[in-house]
Amino acid sequence: MTPHTKVQHSVPVEVLTFLKPEKLGRHYHKVPDYIKGMTNKYARVIPDYFLSQYRINSDLQHVRIHEHFTRAPDCRYHTEIGTLGFSIDRPLLAELLESYYGGISPTSQNDPPVSASETRLLARMGIDLCRICARMLNGGTPLQHIDDAVSTYEEIHWGYCVEFVFGNLEAGVDASVHLFLDTHAVDELTRHLSEPAPALTAQPDEQRISQLPVRLDCVLARLQMPLVSVLALNVDDIVMVRLLERCEVHIKQQKLFYATLAEDDGALYLTSLDSVKSP
């Protein structure tokens, strides 16, 4: 007599979704979408870090969220939100290393041994990027402390691996930065998802009107030319003008203020605002 089988379908085992008891009743199913949404909102955070610190202009191509993975992080850090892990693909690390220290990467070996410079740069970059990513995913709240003294023998249960894929590398290949989140860090993300949205309070009409965005246009120079001279202008022509001593500030072509143009630390400012008297 043939015994009854409990599985009455032909679906392959590798495509089945296995439920984890510790995730039942929580907002774990929203975590991947939340991470992708926050990354899209702050898409330039990591590329700006590479550009400012290492003079590498790399574009963030896309983000992958892995729940099942075998790769282990190269660096691990204890924080107040949980344990974070960090890894980076060697093509990207080699390009950052070359830009930071100078020189040319060796091409005689396909996979050269890890150097002491790579190890130092990896440790430094791991702390910086874990701080940046944690602040990005934690709603703008920065980490108060981060401890890199984590024993390699300590068993850590990783919940997710966030893979940031970058392109435009000199090697011609895409490379990734990997951020690992343990179960405590994932619980912190689910806490943000489970918090009720703040209730909207009714505001007086005067207060709502005062918060409307208004665009200000500043007239820095003005020049009067004959029409024939204007029609004779071509692309890349240079027109000599002189900046106004007192600039005009307009709203919808309505003159509102007179101001003085000033410069401080490479930025331009409008100072000494004087209102225009209405006729």
Secondary structure, DSSP 4 states (H G I P E B T S, - for coil): -PPPPS--S---GGGPPPPPGGGTTSSGGGHHHHHHHHHHHTTTHHHHHHHHHH----EEEEEEEESS--PPPSEEEEETTEEEEEEE-HHHHHHHHHHHH-S----S-SSPPPPHHHHHHHHHHHHHHHHHHHHHHTTTPPPS-EE----TTS---EEEEEEEEEE--TTSS-EEEEEEEEHHHHHHHHHHHHSPPPPPPP--HHHHHHTS----EEEEE-----HHHHHT--TT------EEEEEEEEETTEEEEEEEEEEETTEEEEEEEEEPPP-
